[in-house]
Amino acid sequence: LGLLAAPRLTLVHACAPHAKGMMLHVAGSEDAIQDHVLRTSVEAAAAIRSRRDALALPPTTLVDAQTPEGDPGRVVAACVAQAEADLLVIGTRGAGGLSRILLGSVAETLLRTLEIDVLAVPALAAYAS
């Protein structure tokens, strides 16, 4: 990022429609789910902005957040294409076994299909074991 005149960092929190349906049982309403998704993305963008110096991001780095709804793999791929990104950094949940077979892995799919560099970062829980 330091070599770019005006680097951009876009945080994308994609929410699959079926996941929202499962969350309705816990959250109670679609508005509560949408508020949670939006709040999470805004908080993540604010955290990045507040840690700009510690992350060694140039002061000119533009940070924004998006919360599109849809299939996470397709949504992230579309955001990458729209932003003309050079690098995708994606978190992994560490699902394995039957969960991974049934649900698939967004990170794995993007690693195989995108034509840009992809850095997959494991969840902190993966380091605890």
Secondary structure in CASP SS format (residue, H / E / C, confidence):
PFRMAT SS
TARGET T0000
AUTHOR 0000-0000-0000
METHOD secondary structure of the structure
MODEL  1
L C 1.00
G C 1.00
L C 1.00
L C 1.00
A C 1.00
A C 1.00
P C 1.00
R E 1.00
L E 1.00
T E 1.00
L E 1.00
V E 1.00
H C 1.00
A C 1.00
C E 1.00
A C 1.00
P H 1.00
H H 1.00
A H 1.00
K H 1.00
G H 1.00
M H 1.00
M H 1.00
L H 1.00
H H 1.00
V H 1.00
A H 1.00
G C 1.00
S C 1.00
E H 1.00
D H 1.00
A H 1.00
I H 1.00
Q H 1.00
D H 1.00
H H 1.00
V H 1.00
L H 1.00
R H 1.00
T H 1.00
S H 1.00
V H 1.00
E H 1.00
A H 1.00
A H 1.00
A H 1.00
A H 1.00
I H 1.00
R H 1.00
S H 1.00
R C 1.00
R C 1.00
D C 1.00
A C 1.00
L C 1.00
A C 1.00
L C 1.00
P C 1.00
P C 1.00
T C 1.00
T C 1.00
L E 1.00
V E 1.00
D E 1.00
A E 1.00
Q E 1.00
T C 1.00
P C 1.00
E E 1.00
G C 1.00
D C 1.00
P H 1.00
G H 1.00
R H 1.00
V H 1.00
V H 1.00
A H 1.00
A H 1.00
C H 1.00
V H 1.00
A H 1.00
Q H 1.00
A H 1.00
E C 1.00
A C 1.00
D C 1.00
L E 1.00
L E 1.00
V E 1.00
I E 1.00
G E 1.00
T E 1.00
R C 1.00
G C 1.00
A C 1.00
G C 1.00
G H 1.00
L H 1.00
S H 1.00
R H 1.00
I H 1.00
L H 1.00
L H 1.00
G C 1.00
S C 1.00
V H 1.00
A H 1.00
E H 1.00
T H 1.00
L H 1.00
L H 1.00
R H 1.00
T H 1.00
L C 1.00
E C 1.00
I C 1.00
D E 1.00
V E 1.00
L E 1.00
A E 1.00
V E 1.00
P E 1.00
A C 1.00
L C 1.00
A H 1.00
A H 1.00
Y H 1.00
A H 1.00
S C 1.00
END
